[in-house]
Amino acid sequence: MFWDLNVVWDAKRAAAFADTALRFGYAGLAYNVTLSGQQVLDLRSHQCPIPPPVALSPTQQGPLWRTAVADLGLDSEKHGALLQLRRLTLCASDVAQVTAAADVSALRPTYHILALRPTSEEAFQAACEKGVCDIISLEMDDKLPFQLKRKDVLAFLHRGGIFELEFGSVLRDAARRRAFLANLEQLLHVTRGRNVLLSSGALDPLEMRSPGDLANAAAVLGLRGEKANQSLTEVPYRALQRGVLRGGCSQVLSTPSGLEADVDMAAESSKCRALPCRLRDLPTALCYLVLLVAERAFQQQ
């Protein structure tokens, strides 16, 4: 299942975004709202502008998709064949703004995904070590004002965190591609391509790309082998699972495969995940266990 977890929220273009995503074969997309400056510190007063989703067509997805929907605690009848999710991105320049991200749990309606975009070394370190977020999104199309220190990156990866590569700005502005490529090389070097998420960052439906196009572009840019495909499938799904956990679900996320050589595992339990609290019926729970075992076997290959 393919996911695009970053298209800019625009009420006038939301339906066109959804139609395009469905045509490209995405299982779901996330409309992104970005806050910065004082808006972040006043997060408790923020009102989510994204209304409940409008089902495009009857659900025609397979059992794996329906199991994933149940895993995420969503209602497939309200979404139809495409999951339309809400994402909030907070631009943080200091520790206070990183800390303010914890207030997102008080918002109603809730956001399915929370991303932090640190704009200083102080904010980046705080986001990696203790930031309450599912994704760290870096401004890849401009020179980063700080170095991506391996210690900070590994701290975030060890917590199950995910880094985002946003392609939209690269497609819009050729002058920014050089900075993007330099930052991309640095990010892939410190992460070794693990837990890297690919998104379109589209401002317009015409900027969206098919999963195949994005995966091919990622492979050319250095995200080799299965990691290019996983950046559109497994990694965004794990980001959604982190959102469920952040919302209060009893779940422990696994550390990315291969990371054991870089950091000490805190405990064996951090490799396992308990059943989500929303899985209340036995058949769905059994399906989840089968998927969990299959995922563990895949990671060990």
WOKAUR-V722434 format. One record per pair of residues at least 4 apart in sequence whose C-alpha atoms are under 7 Angstrom apart, sorted by the first residue. I is the first residue (numbers start at 1). GAP is how many residues later the second one is. If there is no record, write none. Layout:
i	gap
I	GAP
I	GAP
This chain:
i	gap
1	25
1	26
1	232
2	24
2	25
2	209
2	230
2	231
3	23
3	24
3	25
3	26
3	229
3	230
3	233
4	24
4	25
4	26
4	195
4	196
5	24
5	25
5	194
6	23
6	24
6	25
6	26
6	193
6	194
6	195
7	23
7	24
7	25
7	193
7	194
7	195
7	196
8	23
8	24
8	25
8	193
8	194
8	195
9	5
9	22
9	23
9	24
10	4
13	4
14	4
15	4
16	4
16	189
17	4
17	188
18	4
19	4
20	4
20	185
21	4
21	5
22	4
22	60
24	186
27	55
27	56
28	54
28	55
28	56
29	54
29	55
29	56
30	54
30	55
30	56
30	57
31	54
31	55
31	56
32	54
32	55
32	56
32	57
33	54
33	55
33	56
34	54
34	55
34	56
35	4
35	5
35	54
35	55
35	56
36	4
36	54
36	55
36	56
38	4
39	4
40	50
40	57
40	60
41	56
41	59
43	60
43	61
44	59
44	62
44	63
48	61
53	25
53	26
53	31
54	24
54	25
55	23
55	24
55	25
56	24
56	25
57	23
57	24
58	22
58	23
59	21
59	22
60	21
61	4
61	20
62	4
63	4
64	4
65	4
66	4
67	4
67	217
68	4
69	4
69	5
69	6
69	7
70	4
71	205
71	208
72	169
72	172
73	205
75	4
76	4
79	4
79	5
85	27
86	25
86	26
86	27
87	24
87	25
87	26
87	27
88	23
88	25
88	26
88	27
89	25
89	26
89	27
89	28
90	25
90	26
90	27
91	25
91	26
91	27
91	28
92	5
92	6
92	24
92	25
92	26
92	27
92	31
93	4
93	25
93	26
93	27
93	30
94	4
94	26
94	28
94	29
95	4
95	27
95	28
95	31
96	4
97	4
98	25
98	28
98	29
98	33
99	32
101	31
102	30
105	5
105	142
112	128
112	131
113	21
113	127
113	130
114	19
114	20
114	21
115	18
115	19
115	20
115	21
115	22
116	17
116	19
116	20
116	21
117	19
117	20
117	21
118	5
118	6
118	20
119	4
119	26
120	4
120	25
120	26
121	4
121	25
122	4
123	4
124	4
125	4
125	27
126	4
126	5
127	4
128	24
128	25
128	27
128	28
129	23
129	26
129	27
134	27
134	28
134	105
134	108
134	109
135	26
135	27
135	28
135	29
135	104
136	26
136	27
136	28
137	26
137	27
138	26
140	39
140	40
140	43
141	28
141	29
141	35
141	36
141	38
141	39
142	34
142	37
142	38
143	36
148	5
149	4
150	4
150	40
151	4
152	4
153	4
154	4
155	4
156	4
156	5
157	4
157	5
158	97
159	96
160	93
160	94
160	95
160	96
162	33
162	34
162	35
162	77
163	32
163	33
163	34
164	32
164	33
164	34
165	32
165	33
165	34
166	32
166	33
166	34
166	35
167	4
167	32
167	33
167	34
168	4
168	32
168	33
168	34
168	39
169	4
170	4
170	6
170	7
176	4
177	4
178	4
179	4
180	4
181	4
182	4
183	4
184	4
185	4
186	4
187	4
188	4
188	5
193	30
193	34
194	62
195	40
195	61
196	35
196	39
197	34
197	35
197	38
197	39
198	33
198	34
200	8
202	5
202	6
203	4
209	4
209	5
210	4
211	4
212	4
213	4
214	4
215	4
215	13
215	14
216	4
217	4
218	4
218	5
218	10
219	4
219	5
219	9
223	4
223	5
224	4
226	4
227	4
229	4
230	4
230	5
231	4
231	5
232	4
233	4
234	4
235	4
236	4
237	4
238	4
239	4
240	4
241	4
242	4
243	4
244	4
244	5
245	4
245	5
245	6
249	27
249	28
250	24
250	26
250	27
251	22
251	23
251	24
251	25
252	18
252	20
252	21
252	22
253	17
253	18
253	19
253	20
254	16
254	17
254	18
254	19
255	4
255	15
255	16
257	42
259	4
260	4
260	5
275	4
279	5
279	6
281	4
282	4
283	4
284	4
285	4
286	4
287	4
288	4
289	4
290	4
291	4
292	4
293	4
294	4
295	4
296	4
297	4
